[in-house]
Amino acid sequence: MRTELKDINPKSYEGTIVFMYGDAAAERTLPLSKREVELVKSRREEGKKDFVVAFDRLPYKLYFVSFDSERLAAEVQETLRRQAMELLKQMERDGIVTAALCAEGTLPEEVAALVEGLTLADYSFDRFRTKDCYHLEQLYIDSVFFTEDELAAQQRLWGRVFWCREWVNLPVADLNAEKFADELQAVAQDLEGVKCTVMDKRKIESLRMGGLLAVNRGSVDEPRFVVLEYNGLNSRGAARPGEDKPIVLVGKGVMYDTGGLNIKPGDYMQEMKSDMAGAATMASVLFAAADNGLPVHLVALLPLTDNRPGFNAYAADDILTMYDGTTVEVTNTDAEGRLILADAIAYGVKNYNPRVIIDAATLTGAAVRAISTFGIAAMQSNAEREMDLLKIVGNEVYERLVEFPMWKEYDEM
């Protein structure tokens, strides 16, 4: 979907319009007939302020997006993102491929939330489809809400979200560890200030990363260990004391997880191509920071392999020696994620003296059973300030964190 700024007068624009409305004080300027205004007012007075209604403007449409602007800002914006998904479904049914977006009594961040919702909802995994999928091709946005630079920064961010989703959706036959490492290296080459180092199996062996090597033993595909670095502090001159220490991002990159010799039941094997979502996420975070020139120093450490029960696969009761010399006894080969992450974390500690380490992983279904899909299960050690900041930002963008263990009674469990 292409987004572009344009001066839009909703009362004279010839084309399909999406009109946002969140403030009853602006009723006099609505591009509606008297009867349509009465319909909208009656629905809002009934307490149902969040709705989308379509009015015919033959040969075009007017989609009226009503929302309650008096709630907390984060809740308003999340509601608009979700309304955007419903709006897109309705536009698909109507065959709309081009629309203009304007608003009345609406904040720029509320408009941005709707545009973000439309953009992300318009993503679909089309690469292998034999029939064309619906997409909203062009969205014009009233230029009173953003500058060109502001819109471009958002577009770059959404582009990284799209690529992250694409990597997660690709099957392992098309994206194994070697191919993923090659793609990451190609992206890094196109970004100013990003350095990419790809380590092959021989290098990983020389580093004695016992966890990553063990998980890879059952696979015909070699492992990779990818190090991405972006230092946006260089553009600002000297950093404050301690600020030059990087934030290290570690992402679980199990390209496909069968469970190893502790093989998963059939139902649990589905979607295991997405067990590398942590690595895709952390790479995308670093690339997004570089895209927008953020003043941060980031290092992403991505251990990549699949976990299969073939060849000389590692087994329960094996004892492994990790990168930092720690010995680990394997009790279940479906606990492969923590093995490859331990090697990567130890590498980050030794080589980068990080300010903080943030790890992302599809580590266990127990997290989903505990809190469903409404948030992110999170834990911290010696990082209370950083966790508090992540919680605050998470609440603002509705990517909310639930910190475990909740109370000391849960420590052992």
Secondary structure, DSSP 8 states (H G I E B T S, - for coil): -EEEEE---TTT--S-EEEEE--GGGGGG-SS-HHHHHHHHHHHHTT---EEEEEEETTEEEEEEE--TTS-HHHHHHHHHHHHHHHHHHHHHHT--EEEEEEES--HHHHHHHHHHHHHHT----TT-SS------EEEEETTS--HHHHHHHHHHHHHHHHHHHHHHS-TTT--HHHHHHHHHHHHHTSTTEEEEEE-HHHHHHHT-HHHHHHHTT-SS--EEEEEEEETTGGGSS--TTTTS-EEEEE-EEEEE--TTS---HHHHTTGGGGGHHHHHHHHHHHHHHHTT-S-EEEEEEEEEEE-S-TT---TT-EEE-TTS-EEE-S-TT-HHHHHHHHHHHHHHHHH--SEEEEE----HHHHHHHTTSSEEE--SS-HHHHHHHHHHHHHHT--EEESS-SGGGS--
